Amino acid sequence: MGAIRPGEENQLSIPSILEGSELAFRYSGLMNSRFNFVSGFLHRLLCEVDLSFRCELVLTILKEIVTNCSKAHAKRIYFKEKGLSVGNPDDYKRGILDFHQDVLANWDSFTTRHDNNEYYIQMIFELDGDALIIHVENNAEILATEWERIKARRARASSFRDMLEAFSAFQDDSEGAGLGLVFICLLLRSAGIADDTFTIQSENGITRHSLRIPRTTGVRRYAIKDRILNEIDGLPSIPERVTRIITLCTDSSASIATIARAIEKDPALTAQVLRLVHSAGFMSRRKHLDLESAITLVGLAEVSSLVLATASRSVLTDHYQLQEMTDIWDASHRISYFSGKLAESVHLNRVDAILAGLLSELGKIVLAGMKQNSSSEIWKMLGAGRVRNSTLLEESEVGIAHPEIGALLGEKWNFPEEITAAIRYQHKPLLAPEACSGLVRAVYIAGRLQESISGIVDYYSVEPDVLEVFRIKSAEEFTQKAAEFSAAYNASQAI
């Protein structure tokens, strides 16, 4: 079929794949960072074949393959412009260093200038027995020197125990297929999928990458995951004094004054509740209200949840003495504030969004406390744009990601179901149950806006379907929204 524009995938027929036909669509041979437009189609397809939990894995691998194909095309276009033969070893040696500087360092401008070119990238989807097969074809045959590099990297990939060891051994991805190929192999191995489910063939001017995703896969055992689950079981319960306060908040005969006095018996709890109320933006410019006035302003149900949030955070703060704690709390305060703003804009429950944001980062504390935070280091080594969020790396390295850890804590401490769901699906909003999908999406976008301020993600790393819910339609609008929310949050803290 002919080339299609980003976004047209969602108009294609998934039933045809389920009935045994192939579905193929073709793109221009130079793809830039705007790859996430395929995620909605891929999610719907994987849901149909009971592989929705593989969505982030498959999308990340496809992006690696497409990036390598695009770089191969760009290399050939560039060498031709310079009057060099990409297949001539001497020409290759002369041209490759300039290629890195002129093309790879200025990728978006190069792809814009060469929007019309002779190359294409085609994705083909088919079901074969108990597996989904995805082929990525491009019309550039792999060079002999490239084949040697690919074979060497693939052979070496089998010797690494984990990603951190691999990326520490060689971080150079200048040829595109080097580190990326190792990354693909390690991701598959971590997911319990054999390396030989990913193959590369190249002949007669065509290269085909094939990825076979079994619908039933082996399960890799993670000793670290077992330790984390045991750690969660061993954490203290919410203190009895806190549960008494929560019970009071649901007692229609209890006055606000009675509840305020119960909280004030614990000065530390009082201070933290007031701080959370202010950080989340409840108090507006009335920063110095006393506790009773704050309860009146916020409401009993919300105070009950804030007390629970405060107690949960206190348990972790007391249990783990971490240098990272301040940064984690600061991020959760910002996510909370942003979540409330987003919820308000689409008429969702603002308070639920605020509370879910406050509790969204709990799992990171457990990972950091157990010194299982290598995923952030791997993310830095990979570079911007390679992975949309850290949860895939956490799952690959540890076997469990911080949202799931946070959700397990929520279940242990009896958080409301919708808050626990918002924590669990904060990085996978398309998998959230329909009943809480709005809340999940608010927390998801809030988290991505918060990360964008630090340069960790950008507009093109976010689910397009969720951006549409909040009427964010361009990279400029995304950046503007992040700046607007950040300025408002900073102003609220400076009062």
C-alpha positions as CSV (number, residue, x, y, z in Angstrom):
1,M,0.0,0.0,0.0
2,G,1.1,3.6,-0.4
3,A,2.7,5.8,2.2
4,I,0.3,7.0,4.9
5,R,0.4,10.0,7.2
6,P,0.9,9.7,11.0
7,G,-2.4,9.0,12.7
8,E,-4.1,7.1,9.8
9,E,-3.1,3.7,11.4
10,N,-6.2,4.0,13.7
11,Q,-8.4,3.9,10.6
12,L,-7.0,0.5,9.6
13,S,-8.9,-2.8,10.1
14,I,-7.7,-5.0,13.0
15,P,-10.3,-7.6,12.3
16,S,-8.6,-8.5,9.0
17,I,-5.5,-9.6,11.1
18,L,-7.6,-11.6,13.4
19,E,-9.1,-13.4,10.4
20,G,-5.7,-14.4,9.2
21,S,-4.8,-11.7,6.7
22,E,-1.7,-9.5,6.8
23,L,-2.1,-5.8,7.4
24,A,0.7,-3.5,6.1
25,F,1.3,0.2,6.0
26,R,4.2,2.2,4.7
27,Y,5.9,5.3,5.9
28,S,8.5,7.7,4.5
29,G,12.0,6.3,4.9
30,L,13.1,8.9,7.3
31,M,11.2,8.8,10.6
32,N,11.9,11.4,13.3
33,S,11.0,11.5,17.0
34,R,7.3,11.6,16.2
35,F,6.9,7.8,16.4
36,N,4.2,7.6,19.1
37,F,1.4,8.0,16.6
38,V,1.6,4.2,16.1
39,S,1.0,3.5,19.8
40,G,-2.8,3.8,19.7
41,F,-3.1,1.2,16.8
42,L,-0.6,-1.1,18.5
43,H,-2.4,-1.0,21.8
44,R,-5.8,-1.8,20.2
45,L,-4.2,-4.7,18.2
46,L,-2.4,-6.2,21.3
47,C,-5.6,-5.9,23.3
48,E,-7.4,-8.0,20.7
49,V,-4.8,-10.8,21.0
50,D,-4.5,-10.7,24.8
51,L,-1.0,-9.1,24.7
52,S,-1.8,-5.6,26.0
53,F,0.7,-6.0,28.7
54,R,3.4,-6.2,26.0
55,C,2.5,-2.9,24.5
56,E,5.4,-0.8,25.9
57,L,7.9,-3.6,25.1
58,V,6.8,-4.0,21.5
59,L,6.5,-0.2,20.9
60,T,10.1,0.3,22.2
61,I,11.5,-2.5,20.1
62,L,9.7,-1.2,17.0
63,K,11.0,2.2,17.6
64,E,14.6,0.9,17.8
65,I,14.2,-1.0,14.5
66,V,12.6,2.0,12.8
67,T,15.3,4.3,14.0
68,N,18.0,2.0,12.7
69,C,16.2,1.8,9.3
70,S,15.9,5.6,9.2
71,K,19.6,6.0,10.0
72,A,20.5,3.5,7.3
73,H,18.5,5.5,4.7
74,A,19.9,8.9,5.9
75,K,23.4,7.5,5.6
76,R,22.8,6.5,1.9
77,I,21.2,9.9,1.1
78,Y,24.0,11.8,2.7
79,F,26.8,9.8,1.1
80,K,25.2,10.2,-2.3
81,E,25.0,14.0,-1.8
82,K,28.7,14.1,-1.0
83,G,29.6,12.0,-4.0
84,L,30.7,9.1,-1.9
85,S,29.9,5.4,-2.2
86,V,28.5,4.0,1.0
87,G,29.7,0.5,0.0
88,N,33.3,1.6,-0.6
89,P,35.4,1.1,2.5
90,D,37.6,4.2,1.9
91,D,34.6,6.4,1.1
92,Y,32.8,5.1,4.1
93,K,35.7,5.9,6.4
94,R,35.9,9.4,5.0
95,G,32.2,10.1,5.2
96,I,31.0,8.5,8.4
97,L,32.5,11.1,10.8
98,D,30.9,14.0,9.0
99,F,27.6,12.0,8.8
100,H,27.5,11.9,12.6
101,Q,28.0,15.6,12.9
102,D,26.0,16.8,9.9
103,V,23.0,14.4,10.1
104,L,22.7,12.6,13.5
105,A,23.3,15.8,15.4
106,N,20.7,17.6,13.3
107,W,18.2,14.9,12.7
108,D,15.0,16.8,12.6
109,S,16.3,19.4,10.1
110,F,17.8,16.7,7.9
111,T,14.5,14.7,7.8
112,T,12.6,17.8,7.0
113,R,14.9,18.7,4.1
114,H,14.7,15.2,2.7
115,D,11.0,14.5,3.3
116,N,10.6,13.3,-0.3
117,N,13.1,10.4,-0.9
118,E,13.3,7.0,-2.6
119,Y,13.3,5.1,0.7
120,Y,10.4,3.6,2.7
121,I,9.7,1.7,5.9
122,Q,6.9,-0.8,5.9
123,M,5.3,-2.5,8.9
124,I,3.5,-5.8,8.4
125,F,1.3,-7.4,11.1
126,E,0.0,-11.0,11.0
127,L,-1.1,-13.7,13.4
128,D,0.6,-17.1,13.1
129,G,-0.8,-19.7,15.4
130,D,-0.1,-18.7,19.0
131,A,2.0,-15.6,18.1
132,L,1.8,-12.1,16.7
133,I,4.4,-11.4,14.1
134,I,5.5,-7.9,13.1
135,H,7.8,-7.4,10.2
136,V,9.6,-4.1,9.6
137,E,10.9,-3.8,6.0
138,N,13.0,-1.1,4.4
139,N,14.6,-0.8,0.9
140,A,18.2,-0.6,1.9
141,E,20.3,-3.7,2.1
142,I,22.7,-4.1,5.0
143,L,26.3,-3.4,4.1
144,A,29.0,-6.0,4.8
145,T,30.6,-3.8,7.4
146,E,27.2,-3.3,9.0
147,W,26.5,-7.0,9.1
148,E,29.8,-7.7,10.9
149,R,28.9,-5.1,13.5
150,I,25.4,-6.5,14.0
151,K,26.7,-10.1,14.4
152,A,29.3,-9.1,16.9
153,R,26.9,-7.0,19.0
154,R,24.3,-9.8,18.9
155,A,26.8,-12.4,20.0
156,R,28.1,-10.2,22.8
157,A,24.6,-9.4,24.0
158,S,24.2,-13.0,25.2
159,S,27.1,-12.6,27.6
160,F,25.7,-9.7,29.6
161,R,23.8,-10.3,32.8
162,D,21.8,-7.2,32.6
163,M,21.4,-3.8,30.9
164,L,23.6,-1.9,33.2
165,E,26.5,-4.2,32.6
166,A,25.9,-4.0,28.8
167,F,25.6,-0.3,28.6
168,S,28.6,0.2,30.9
169,A,30.7,-2.0,28.5
170,F,29.9,0.1,25.5
171,Q,27.8,3.2,25.2
172,D,28.6,4.2,21.6
173,D,25.5,4.0,19.4
174,S,27.0,6.0,16.6
175,E,26.2,3.4,14.0
176,G,22.6,3.0,15.1
177,A,22.4,-0.8,15.1
178,G,25.0,-1.3,17.9
179,L,23.7,-0.6,21.3
180,G,20.1,-0.6,20.0
181,L,20.4,-4.2,19.0
182,V,21.8,-5.2,22.4
183,F,19.0,-3.3,24.0
184,I,16.4,-5.3,22.0
185,C,18.0,-8.6,22.9
186,L,18.1,-7.8,26.6
187,L,14.5,-6.5,26.6
188,L,13.3,-9.8,25.1
189,R,15.3,-11.9,27.5
190,S,14.0,-10.0,30.4
191,A,10.5,-10.5,29.2
192,G,11.0,-14.3,29.0
193,I,11.1,-14.3,25.2
194,A,13.8,-16.2,23.4
195,D,16.4,-14.1,21.4
196,D,15.7,-16.1,18.3
197,T,12.1,-14.6,18.1
198,F,13.9,-11.6,16.6
199,T,15.5,-12.1,13.2
200,I,17.1,-9.9,10.5
201,Q,17.3,-10.9,6.8
202,S,18.8,-8.7,4.1
203,E,19.0,-9.5,0.4
204,N,18.1,-8.1,-3.0
205,G,18.0,-4.5,-1.7
206,I,15.5,-5.3,1.0
207,T,16.1,-5.7,4.8
208,R,13.4,-7.4,6.9
209,H,13.4,-7.3,10.7
210,S,10.9,-9.8,12.1
211,L,9.6,-9.9,15.7
212,R,7.6,-12.9,16.9
213,I,5.7,-12.2,20.1
214,P,4.3,-15.5,21.6
215,R,0.9,-15.2,23.2
216,T,2.1,-17.5,25.9
217,T,5.6,-16.8,27.2
218,G,8.1,-18.1,29.7
219,V,8.4,-16.3,33.0
220,R,11.7,-15.1,34.2
221,R,12.2,-15.4,37.9
222,Y,13.5,-12.3,39.7
223,A,15.1,-12.8,43.1
224,I,15.0,-9.0,43.5
225,K,11.3,-8.9,42.9
226,D,10.7,-11.5,45.6
227,R,12.8,-9.4,48.0
228,I,10.7,-6.3,47.2
229,L,7.4,-8.2,47.7
230,N,8.7,-9.4,51.1
231,E,9.8,-5.9,51.9
232,I,6.3,-4.6,51.3
233,D,4.8,-7.3,53.5
234,G,7.2,-6.3,56.2
235,L,6.5,-2.6,56.2
236,P,4.6,-1.3,59.3
237,S,0.8,-0.9,59.1
238,I,-0.8,2.5,59.3
239,P,-0.7,3.6,63.0
240,E,-3.9,3.0,65.0
241,R,-4.2,6.7,65.9
242,V,-4.5,7.4,62.2
243,T,-7.2,4.8,61.6
244,R,-9.1,6.4,64.5
245,I,-8.9,9.8,62.9
246,I,-10.1,8.3,59.6
247,T,-13.0,6.7,61.3
248,L,-13.9,10.0,63.0
249,C,-14.0,11.7,59.6
250,T,-16.6,9.2,58.4
251,D,-18.7,9.6,61.6
252,S,-21.6,12.0,60.9
253,S,-21.9,12.8,64.6
254,A,-18.3,13.9,64.9
255,S,-17.8,17.7,64.7
256,I,-15.0,19.4,62.9
257,A,-13.6,20.7,66.2
258,T,-13.4,17.1,67.5
259,I,-11.6,15.9,64.4
260,A,-9.2,18.8,64.5
261,R,-8.4,18.1,68.2
262,A,-7.7,14.4,67.4
263,I,-5.3,15.4,64.6
264,E,-3.6,18.1,66.8
265,K,-2.7,15.5,69.4
266,D,0.1,14.6,66.9
267,P,1.9,17.8,66.1
268,A,4.0,16.1,63.3
269,L,0.8,14.8,61.7
270,T,-0.8,18.2,61.9
271,A,2.1,20.0,60.3
272,Q,2.3,17.4,57.5
273,V,-1.4,17.6,56.8
274,L,-1.3,21.4,56.5
275,R,1.7,21.2,54.3
276,L,0.0,18.7,52.0
277,V,-3.1,20.8,51.8
278,H,-1.1,23.9,50.9
279,S,1.2,22.0,48.4
280,A,-1.8,20.7,46.6
281,G,-3.2,24.2,46.2
282,F,-6.3,23.8,48.4
283,M,-5.7,26.9,50.4
284,S,-5.0,29.4,47.6
285,R,-3.7,32.6,49.3
286,R,-5.0,31.6,52.7
287,K,-1.7,29.9,53.7
288,H,-1.8,30.5,57.5
289,L,-5.2,29.0,58.3
290,D,-5.4,26.9,61.5
291,L,-6.3,23.2,61.2
292,E,-10.0,23.5,62.0
293,S,-10.4,26.2,59.3
294,A,-8.4,24.0,56.9
295,I,-10.7,21.1,57.5
296,T,-13.7,23.3,56.9
297,L,-12.2,24.5,53.6
298,V,-11.2,21.1,52.3
299,G,-14.0,18.9,53.6
300,L,-14.0,15.8,55.9
301,A,-13.7,13.2,53.2
302,E,-10.7,14.9,51.7
303,V,-9.1,15.4,55.1
304,S,-9.5,11.7,55.8
305,S,-7.6,10.9,52.6
306,L,-4.9,13.5,53.3
307,V,-4.4,12.0,56.8
308,L,-4.0,8.6,55.1
309,A,-1.6,10.0,52.6
310,T,0.4,11.7,55.3
311,A,0.6,8.5,57.4
312,S,1.6,6.4,54.4
313,R,4.4,8.8,53.5
314,S,5.6,9.0,57.2
315,V,5.9,5.2,57.3
316,L,8.2,5.2,54.3
317,T,10.1,8.3,55.5
318,D,10.8,6.7,58.9
319,H,11.6,3.3,57.4
320,Y,14.1,4.5,54.8
321,Q,16.6,7.2,55.4
322,L,17.2,8.4,51.8
323,Q,19.0,11.2,50.2
324,E,16.5,11.1,47.3
325,M,13.5,11.6,49.6
326,T,13.3,15.3,49.2
327,D,13.3,15.1,45.4
328,I,10.7,12.3,45.3
329,W,8.3,14.3,47.6
330,D,8.9,17.5,45.5
331,A,8.0,15.6,42.3
332,S,4.9,14.1,43.9
333,H,3.7,17.6,45.1
334,R,4.1,18.9,41.6
335,I,2.3,15.9,40.0
336,S,-0.5,16.4,42.6
337,Y,-0.9,20.1,41.8
338,F,-0.8,19.4,38.0
339,S,-3.3,16.5,38.4
340,G,-5.7,18.8,40.2
341,K,-5.5,21.4,37.4
342,L,-6.0,18.8,34.7
343,A,-8.9,17.2,36.4
344,E,-10.6,20.5,36.9
345,S,-10.2,21.3,33.2
346,V,-12.3,18.2,32.2
347,H,-14.7,18.2,35.1
348,L,-13.2,15.2,37.0
349,N,-13.0,15.0,40.8
350,R,-10.2,17.4,41.5
351,V,-9.6,16.1,45.1
352,D,-9.1,12.5,43.9
353,A,-6.6,13.7,41.3
354,I,-4.7,15.7,43.9
355,L,-4.5,12.7,46.3
356,A,-3.5,10.2,43.6
357,G,-0.7,12.6,42.5
358,L,0.5,12.9,46.1
359,L,0.8,9.1,46.4
360,S,2.0,8.4,42.8
361,E,5.7,8.2,43.7
362,L,5.5,5.9,46.8
363,G,7.0,2.9,44.9
364,K,10.1,4.8,44.0
365,I,11.0,5.1,47.6
366,V,10.9,1.3,48.1
367,L,13.1,0.8,45.0
368,A,15.6,3.5,46.1
369,G,15.5,2.1,49.7
370,M,16.5,-1.3,48.4
371,K,19.1,0.2,46.2
372,Q,17.2,-0.9,43.1
373,N,17.3,2.3,41.1
374,S,19.7,1.4,38.3
375,S,16.9,2.0,35.7
376,S,17.4,5.8,36.0
377,E,21.1,5.3,35.2
378,I,20.3,3.1,32.2
379,W,17.8,5.6,31.0
380,K,20.5,8.3,31.0
381,M,22.8,6.0,29.1
382,L,20.2,5.3,26.5
383,G,19.6,9.0,25.8
384,A,16.5,11.0,25.3
385,G,13.6,9.5,23.4
386,R,14.6,5.8,23.4
387,V,12.1,4.7,26.1
388,R,8.9,6.6,26.9
389,N,9.0,5.8,30.7
390,S,11.2,4.1,33.2
391,T,8.7,1.4,34.1
392,L,9.8,-0.8,31.2
393,L,13.4,-0.6,32.4
394,E,12.3,-1.3,36.0
395,E,10.3,-4.3,34.9
396,S,13.2,-5.6,32.8
397,E,15.8,-5.1,35.5
398,V,13.9,-5.9,38.7
399,G,10.7,-7.7,37.5
400,I,8.4,-5.0,39.0
401,A,8.0,-1.3,38.4
402,H,7.4,1.5,40.9
403,P,3.7,2.0,40.0
404,E,2.9,-1.6,40.9
405,I,4.9,-1.3,44.1
406,G,3.0,1.8,45.0
407,A,-0.3,0.1,44.2
408,L,0.6,-2.9,46.4
409,L,1.3,-0.4,49.2
410,G,-2.1,1.2,48.5
411,E,-3.8,-2.2,48.9
412,K,-1.8,-2.9,52.1
413,W,-2.8,0.4,53.6
414,N,-6.4,0.4,52.4
415,F,-6.3,3.3,49.9
416,P,-9.6,3.9,48.1
417,E,-9.7,1.6,45.0
418,E,-9.7,4.5,42.5
419,I,-6.5,6.0,44.1
420,T,-4.8,2.6,44.0
421,A,-5.8,2.2,40.3
422,A,-4.4,5.6,39.5
423,I,-1.1,4.7,41.1
424,R,-1.0,1.3,39.3
425,Y,-1.8,2.6,35.8
426,Q,-0.1,6.0,36.0
427,H,2.4,5.0,33.2
428,K,0.0,2.7,31.3
429,P,-3.3,4.7,31.0
430,L,-4.7,2.8,28.1
431,L,-4.8,-0.4,30.3
432,A,-6.7,1.3,33.1
433,P,-10.3,0.0,33.9
434,E,-12.9,2.2,32.4
435,A,-14.4,3.2,35.8
436,C,-11.2,5.1,36.8
437,S,-9.7,5.9,33.4
438,G,-10.3,9.7,33.7
439,L,-8.4,9.8,37.0
440,V,-5.6,7.7,35.6
441,R,-5.2,9.9,32.6
442,A,-5.0,13.1,34.7
443,V,-2.2,11.6,36.8
444,Y,-0.5,10.2,33.7
445,I,-0.4,13.6,31.9
446,A,0.6,15.4,35.1
447,G,3.5,13.0,35.5
448,R,4.6,13.6,31.9
449,L,4.3,17.4,32.3
450,Q,6.5,17.2,35.4
451,E,9.1,15.1,33.6
452,S,9.1,17.4,30.6
453,I,10.2,20.3,32.8
454,S,13.4,18.3,33.6
455,G,13.8,17.4,29.9
456,I,13.2,13.7,30.6
457,V,10.3,13.4,28.1
458,D,8.6,15.5,25.4
459,Y,5.3,15.7,23.7
460,Y,6.2,12.9,21.3
461,S,6.7,10.5,24.3
462,V,3.1,10.8,25.4
463,E,0.1,8.7,24.4
464,P,-1.7,10.8,21.7
465,D,-5.2,9.4,22.7
466,V,-4.7,10.8,26.2
467,L,-3.3,14.1,25.1
468,E,-6.5,14.5,23.0
469,V,-8.6,14.1,26.2
470,F,-7.0,17.3,27.7
471,R,-7.1,19.1,24.3
472,I,-3.3,19.3,24.0
473,K,-2.8,19.2,20.3
474,S,0.8,20.1,19.6
475,A,4.3,20.1,21.1
476,E,4.0,23.9,21.6
477,E,0.8,23.5,23.6
478,F,2.4,20.7,25.7
479,T,5.4,22.9,26.5
480,Q,3.2,25.9,27.3
481,K,1.0,23.8,29.6
482,A,4.0,22.5,31.5
483,A,5.4,26.0,31.9
484,E,2.0,27.4,33.0
485,F,1.4,24.8,35.6
486,S,5.0,25.0,36.9
487,A,4.8,28.8,37.3
488,A,1.4,28.5,39.1
489,Y,2.8,25.8,41.5
490,N,5.9,27.8,42.2
491,A,3.8,30.9,42.9
492,S,1.5,29.0,45.3
493,Q,4.6,27.8,47.3
494,A,6.1,31.3,47.5
495,I,3.1,32.9,49.2
